[in-house]
Amino acid sequence: MKKILSLLLIVLMAASCELTKMPQGSISSEGALTSVDDALKFRTDMYLDIRDYLSSGYPIYIQELMSDSFHASSMFGNRDGEYHTWSMVSTMGYVESIWSNSYYNVTLANYLEAGIAKLMENPELSADDKAQLEVILGEAAFLKAFSMFKCVQLYCKPYNASSAATDLGLMLINEPVTDPGNITSYVGRSSLADTYKYIEDNLEVAATKLASIAGAEGSIYITKDAVTAMKARVALEKGDFATAITNATALIDGGKYPLVDNIEDLEGLWLKDSGKECIVQYWAGYTEGSLPNSNSRGYIGYNASGIFVPDYIPEQWLVDTYNEYPEDIRFKSWFKQTDVTYGAVTGNVYVCFKFKGNDEFDKAGTGYSEISRVKAFRIAEQYLIAAEAYARRGQAGDADKACEYLNVLRAKRIPDYAEKTYTGETLLEEVKKERAKELFGEGFRLNDLKRWGKGLTRSNAQDINIITMAGSTSYELLNIPASDYRWLWPIPQAEIDANPQIKDQQNDGY
């Protein structure tokens, strides 16, 4: 158990990866939390952590590389190949980092909560200062919920009401660690049911504290609408379809976040960070030296010779799915058919251009910054949550409602789209297909397959001559049944070694 960031005067109860870089605007341990200004600086730390360590870069793309979205190219250099081939072990970097970053955020939030409680005792605190501190408390509660949800999706079983009380969840921490040397104070893994209750309870705190923070398109801050969106996401994961419907439709029907319906606006969303459709789009600034990580893992591979050498290439089935409607503005905007070159071998395939990036952040001037502002919550996801929740709930009239939300989304993305009516399993499969298309590359696909219990089946490449080990069941045709233990990531070994309460609580198979 390593000490992390002396300014917090604590050790992360659940981390094993030391964080050494202090974000700009943070304060030293000598300053502690003694003023509203200090709390605001910690708040900056909090936003940078959720943006950089959980919402962009490897926490996003690694789940796409593990899924059925991409094939590794013939010259991918084994970059993240251990995840692409499902060869994870408990000492690997991302396994440790996502865990430790999540628990760092929880610990930071707990520290803020305790410090703000003391600040609130100051009789000279103004009403405006108290209101600002209440907002930070709401954001801290949101951070705890978001961080633990990220962990529960990777390290725990899918939620099942019949077994959630006994399935292992996460270590739940609500107070700052004041005596890191006292290992008897460490906690073990709770049940999955208690873990979801922890997430939901913190979202309720966030909803109360942020009730006056109105949502706005492209907001850089967590608002009450962001909390609602998160509630819908969590409820869908839990199989609480009524709650998912209530929250998702509240955002949709309010009309505050209209879907774009043309390619110019769609490209403006992704390539210029217009903020359209975004319930939250976290701040970034090139001149200020504060940029998120790229969600592209070598998807473009544009090099100094002016050729494309992507590390990962979209699978053929995905291209075919979009081509069901060739005029789909997502396909036209997010994919580029181009020559790709690997040594003496050239192919012509569709390459993922969704994360081509904002030219504002293009340091090299190549036209491919591959960095955009982080779109933490988009209204399109809420349409898909509503459609899936209605399709899976199965009450009278639910199929019609599911079709309604599915058709509205498609009509905005596909010119001259004619509404369709589906029922039963066909309806659910159409919703799943639309999630694959709309949320492509955004870090949802692996967990969707896990949540649906579908297993993973990779299929034919666009061009077998430019991928690694064509025909191999380790790469191109990898098949991972839903029963495979690796759907649960291992608890980091350093954590197992450091915390005696969980020495016998490693996930099966590791």
N, C-alpha and C positions, 0 to 999 in steps of 0.2 A: 504494500500500500504506500504509494509515493505521495509526497507532499506536492500540492499543486497551487501555485500562485500565492505567495506569502501575503498578498494584500487581503486575502480572505481569512487569514489566520486559522485555516482549517486544512484538513486532508480530505480529499474526496473519498467518501466511504465506499464508493463503488468503482473507483478508477484505478487504472494501472499505468496510464500513459501521461507523462508529465507535459504540461502545457507551459511553454516558456515565453511565448511572445505576448506582450501586453498590447491590447488595442489602443489606438490613439484616444486620448481623453480619459483614460483610466487613472486611478490614484494609487498612491503607495499605501503600504500597511500602516505607516505612521499616521496617515490621515484618517484611516478607518471610515466609519459612517457617522459623521457628526453634524451634517447639515443637509439641507435639501439639495444644494449643489453637488455634494458627494453622491447622493442618491441618483441624481441625473447622470453623473459620470458612470456609475455602475449600470445605469439603464442603457447607456451607449454600448457598454461591454455586452450586455444581454442581447441587444439587437444584432450586433456583429456576430455573436456566437450562434444565434439561431439561423442567421443568414449564411454564414461561411462554413459552419461545421455540421449542420443538419439539413439544410435546404438547398445546397448547391454542391457541385463537384461530385466526389465519389459516393456520398450517401444517395445520390440520384442515379448516376450512370451505372454503378456496380449492380444495381437491381435490374437494369435493362440488359446488361451483359450476361447475367445469370439466367435470363428468361429466354424466350423464343423470338426475340426481336432482331437479333443480329448473328451473323457468322463472322468468325475471325478470319482476316485476310491471310494470304500466304506469307506476308512479311509483317505480321503484327508484332513480332518480336516477343511474344509471350507476355505482353503488357496486360496485366490483370488476367492472365490465362488461368491462374489457379481458381479464380472465381467463375470464369467462363466454363470451366470443365468441372465445377463443383468439387474442387479438391481442398476445401477450407479445413484449416486446423485451428486450434484454440490460441495459437501464438501469432497468427497473421495480423498484419497491420490494420486493415479495415475492420476486422473483427474486434480488435481492441479499441480502435479510435472512435467508432460510432458509439460503443458502449461508454467509454470514458467521457466523450464530449457530452453525451446525454446526461450523465450523472454530474458532470461539472455544472451544467446548466441548472440542474435541480438544486445543487448546493449553493450556487450563486443566488438563485431565487429565494432559498431558505434564509440565506444571510441577509438579503434585502428585507424580507418580511420581518425578521427579528430586529434589524436596525431601524426600520421605519416605525415599528411599534414603540421603540424608545424615543425616536424623534417626535412622535405624536404627543408625548407627554409634556413637551415644552409648551408652557402657557403663552409664550410670546409668538408662537407660530401663527402666521396669518391664515385666513380662510382660503386664500388662493394657494398657499403652500400646502395646506392640508389636502385640498382637492388634487393637487399635482401628485402628492404622495399616494393618494388613493388610486390614481390612474396607474402609477408604477406598481402598486400591489396587484392590480388586475392583470397587468402585463406579466408580472412574475408568476402568477398562478397559471396564466396561459402557457408560459414557457415550460413550467413543470409538466403540464398536461401534454404538450406537444412533444417534449423530450421523451417522456415515458411511453407515449404512443409509438414513437419511432422505434424504441427498443422492443416493445411488446410484439410488434409486427415481425421483427427479425429473430428474436431469441425465444419466443414462446409459441405455443400451439395456437391454431385458430380458435376463436371463442366458440365454445359449445356449452349451451346452458346446462346440459345434463352432467357435464364433468368439470365445469369451471371452478367449482368449489375445491376440487382436489388437484386440478392441473396446476403446475408450477407457473407462477407469474414472475414479478420482479421484486427487488428490494425496494421498499417504500420508505422514503425519508422526508420528514416534515420539519425537522429542526436542524440548525447548524451544528456541525461537529465541533465541540469545544475541547475534547480530550482525545485526539487521534491515537494516542498511545494505548488507550484503554480498549483492547479488542473485545472485551465483554459487552461493549456498547454497540458493536456491529450487529446488524440485523440479517436474517436469512431471507430467502425468497418467499414472498407471500403467495397466496393463491391467485390464479388468473382472475377469479371473480373480484377479489379485493383490489387487484391491480386496475381493473377497469373502473371500479368504484373510485379509486384514487384519481384517475384521469377525469372521470365525470364530475367528481366533487370540485376539483380545481377549475374545471370549465364553468361550473356554477359560480364559484367565487369570481372568476374573470368576468362573467356576464353581469354580475351585480356591480362590481367596481367600474366596469367600462360602459355601464348603461347609458351614460350621457355622452359617450364618444361616438358620434354618428359616423356611419360608414360612408365612404366616397370612392368613386372609381379611381383606381390607381393609388390608393392610400399607402403611404410608406410606414404607417403605424398599425398596430393591432387595434381594431375597432370592435364595436359590439357585433358588427356583421361578420368579422373574421371569427369571432367566438361561435356564432351561429353556424358558419361554414364548417368549423372544426367539429362541432357537435354532430352535424350531419355525417361527416366522414367517420367519426368514431362509432356512431350508431349503426351505420351500414356494416362496418367491420364486425360489430357485435351481433348483428342479426336482429337488431331492434328496429324493425322496418317502420313502425309508426312514428318513432322519434326522428328517424332519418327523413321521412316524408315531411313532417312538420317543419323541420329546420330548413331543408333544401327548398321547399316550395315557398317558404316565407321570403327567402332571398330572390327567388325567381319571380314570384308574383308581385313583388314590390316594384319591379321595373327599373331599379336603380342601376343595374348592370346589364345593359342590352348586349345581345350577341352580335358580333360583326357579321356582315353578309356579303362581303366582297373581298377580293384578293388584296386590294390596296390597304384596306384596314387590317386585314389579317397579318400582312407583312409589317404594317406599322406597329402592330402589337408585339411581334417577335423581333423585328430588326431595328426598330426605333424606340421600343419601350414606351409606346403611347399610353399605356395604362388601361386601355379599353378592355373590358371584361374582367379586369383584375380587382378582386376584393381587397387583396394586399399585393403590392409590388414593392419589395424592399429597396431602400435607397442605395445608390452606388454613385461614386464620383471618381473619374479618372484623374482629374487635376488634384483632387484631395488625397489621392493614393489609396483609395478604399474601394476595391472591386471584389465581387464575389468570385467563386471558382467557376470554371466552365462545366456545363452539363454535357459537353461533347467529349467523348473518350476516343479521340482520333477518328471521328466520323467523317471528316472531310479530308484531312491529310494533304492540304495544299502546301507544296514545298517551293524552295527557291528557284527550282527549274521550271516552275509554272505548270506542274502536273499534279494530279490528284493521286495520293497513295494512302487511302483510308485504312486504318487498323481494323475497323469493323464495318460490315456491309449489311444493310437490311435484308431480312430473309424474303424469299420469293412469295410466300403466302401473304405477307403483309402488303407487298406491292399489288398482288392480285386482289386483295380485299379493297384497296382504294380504287382499283381499276374497274370495280363493279359500277362505279360512277366516275368516268374519266374526267369529268369537268369539276370534280370535287376541288374546291379552292385550297383545301389542306394539302392535297397531293401536289397540286401545281406549285404551291409555295414551299412546302417542306421537303420536297425531293427534287433532285437534279439528275437527269440522265446524262452521263458523261463518260469519257474514257478514263480508265484507271490503269496505272502502270506499275508492275512489280518486276523489276529487272527487265528481262527480255519478253515478258508476258504482258499483254494488254487485253483488257476487257472493257465492255461497255455496259454499265449497270446504273441503277438508281442509287444515289448516295443521299444520306440524311443531311439536309441543309436546314433543319428546323432551328439548330443552334449556331447558325452562321455568325450571329452576333451583331451587336450594335457598333456601327462605325465610330461612334463617339469614344469607344474603348479600344480602338484599333491602334495599338502602340507601334506595330511594324508597318502599318500602311498597306497591308496586303489586300484589304477588303474582307478579311476573315478573322475578326477578333475572337470569335467563338465565345464571347462573354456578353451576357445580357443581364439586365436587372432581374432579380429573382421573383418569379410569379408564384407566390406561395399558395394562393387560392384564386381560382378562376371560376366564373359563373358557369362555364360549360361543364365543369365537374359536377356542379349541383344539379344540372339537368340529368346527368347520367346517374347520379345518386337517386334522384326521384324516380327515374324510369326503372332502375333495378329494384328499388325498394317496393314499388307498386307491383312489378312483375313477380317478385318473390313472395310478397305477402299473400296474394291469392284470394282476397275478398271480392265480393260482388262489385263489379265496375272497375276493379283495379287494372285489369288488362287494358281497358280503354284509356285510363289515365297514363299508364306506362307508355302506350303508343303515342299519346298526345305529346309528352315531353320528348320522346325520341324523335318524333316527326318534326317538332319545332327546331330542334338542334340540327337535324339533317337539312331541313329547308334553308337554314342560314348558311350551310356549308356547301350545298349542292344546288347549283342553278337549275331552275325548272324541275325541281324535285316533286314527284307526285306522292302524296301521303299514302302510307300503307298500314294495313291492319294485321296484327299478329296476335296469336294466343299461345298459351301453354309454353312448352319447352322451346318452340320456335321463337316466341317473343323474347325469352331470356337469352337465347343465343344471339339474337340481333342486338340486344343491349350490350352483351359482352363484346361483340364485334365492334360496336361503336366506341366502347371504352378503349379498345386497342387502337383505333384510328385517332380518336380525339386526343388521348393522353399519351400518345406514342413518345417515348424518350423522356418522359417526365418523372420516371421513377415509380410508376404504379404497377407495371405489368407483372413483376414477380409476385408481389403480394396479392394481386388479383387472382392469379393462378392458384396460389396457396389457399386463399379464402374460398374459392370455388371448389377446391378439392379435385381439380382437373388433372394434376400432374403436369409435367412438362414434356413436350415432344417437339424437338426441332425437326425441320423438314428441308426440302431441297433448296440449294443455294441458287442465286440468280445466275451464277457462272461457276461451275465446279473447278475451273482452271485457275481461279484467283483466290481460292480459300484454302485454309489450312486443313489438311487431312480429309479431303472430300470422301464422303461415304463412311467416315469413322463414326462409331457410336460414342466416342469421347468428345467430338466436335460437331460436325455438320448434323448428324442424326442422333444427337444425345437424347436419351429418354430417361426421365426421372419420374417414377411413379409417385402418386400422392402419399404413399405410405413411407417413402424414403426418409430416414432420420435427418437428412441434411436440409430439409425444409426449415428446420430450426438451426440457427447458427449456434456455435458453441459459446458458452460463457468464457470470456478471456481467461486463460490459464493463470495469468498473474493475479487476477481477482480471486480465483479459486484458492490459490496459494496464500493470499493475504488475509482472506476473511474466513475464519474457522467455522462460521455459521453456515457456509455454503459448500464446504469441502465435499459433501455428499450430494450436492444439488446440481451437478453438471448435467446438461442435456444428454439424453441417451445417445450412444454411438461415438462419443468423443473421449 
